[in-house]
C-alpha cells in the first residue's frame, strides 16, 4: 500500500510541476530522438547496401567459376563443377533457403537500338521462374505486363533505356563475345525497365540463362555462379564458406585460396591458372572496400551517440538541480509532516522515472520526424550514395535491440544525473529547506 501511495504522490507532483519539467522533458525528447534516428538510419543504410548487393551478386555465399581456357577471362562453371559444389553444400548441411544459378557476362557487352549503341557492364542470365521474388521486388519505371518467361525477353535499367530511347515492347540487339572470343548477337524484346540508379543498377540487363548460355557458347545448364541465400541472420556465413572451401579442395576441384577481403579476391584473379578455378565468396568479400566506409560511419555514429549522451547528462543534471532547489520548501514541509527521507527520495525517483519513460516514448515518435527530414535531403546528388538508399531516400531501420540499447543508455546516464540530486535534496538541513535554501 505504501508503494502505491508513493507512486500516486509522485504522479500528482509530476503533473503539478509539468511546466517546470518542460525544459528537461524537451532535452530528453530531442536527445533520445537524435540518438534513435542516428542508429536507425545507420542500420537502414547498412541493410539497404546488403540487400542491393545480395540481389546483384545473387547470394549470401557465392561459388564463382573463373575460366582461363577461352579467349580472355570469362566466368563459367561446367556441369561437373556445378554437381560437385551442390554435393558439397549438401554434405556440409548448409541448408540454404534457396539456391540461384546465374550466367554472368561482364566484358564488352553492348546493346543496339535504332542504329545507336550503349555499353553494358553487367549482363545477367537468370532463371525467370527461380528469381520471381527478385523481379517482383524491383522498382520499375515500366513494369512487365506478364510474368517473365522465355528466351526472347530482356529487362534493362532506366539509364540505358533513356540513353537509347527504348520503350517497353521494343526489340534490340544484344552483343557479347562468346567463349572463343567471337562476337555473337541475339534479338530480344524489352519486357520491363528497372528504375535503378545505384552503382549496381547502371548499365545492367537481365536475360534468360539459356539464352545467354547460347550466346556465350556454354553448354545447356552451365552457369557462372551458384548463390546460396540464408534468411536466418544468425547463420555463420564465414564458417559455411570455410567448410565449402575445404570440401571442394578435397574433392579435387581447383579452388582459389581462402579469401577474407576484396584484396585477396583480386590477388587470386590476377594469378595464372588454366581451366576453371572456383572462388568461394561472401558478400563481405565483395563489399570489403565499402565496409571500410560503413566502419567509418559506425565510428561517427558512436561519437555522435556519446556527444548526445553527454548533452543529455549535463542538461538533466543542471535542470533537475534547479527544479529541486525551487521545491526545497515543499520537500522540507513533507519531512515536517512525517515523510521519511527515503520516502521523499522514492517520490522524486518515481517522478524522474515517469518523466524519462514519457520522454523516451515521445522521443521515439519524434525520431520518425527527424528521419523524414533527413530523407528529404538531396543525398542522391552524392555520387555512389544511392546504394545506401531506398527509392532515392534514406531508409531507417528500427531494430528492437538497438532501441533497447538506446533506452538502457539513457537510463544509465540519467541515474547519476537525477538520482544524486534527488538523494541530496531529500537529506538537506531541514531549517535550510524550509527557508528555501536547500540544495
GIFENBEL-V941094 format. One line per field, one symbol per residue. ss: DSSP state (H for helix, E for strand, - for the rest). A space follows every 10 residues. Layout:
ss->???
This chain:
ss->-HHHHHHHHH HHHHHH-HHH HHHHHHHHHH HHHHHHHHHH HHHHHHHHHH HHHHHHH--- EEEEEEE--- ---EE-E-HH HHHHHHHHHH H------EEE EEEEE---EE EEE--EEEEE -EEEEE---- -HHHHHH--E EE-------- --EEEEEHHH HHHH------ EEEEEEE--- --EEEEEEEE EEEE------ ---EEEEEHH HHHHHH---- --E-EEEEE- ------HHHH HHHHHHHHHH H---E----- -HHHHHHHHH -----EEEEE EEHHHH-HHH HHHHHHHHHH HHHHHHHHHH HHHHHHHHHH HHHHHH-HHH HHHHHH---- HHHHHHHHHH HHHHHHHHHH HHHHHHHHHH HHHHHH--HH H---HHHHEE --EE-----H HHHHHHHHHH HHHHHHHHHH HHHHH----H HHHHH----
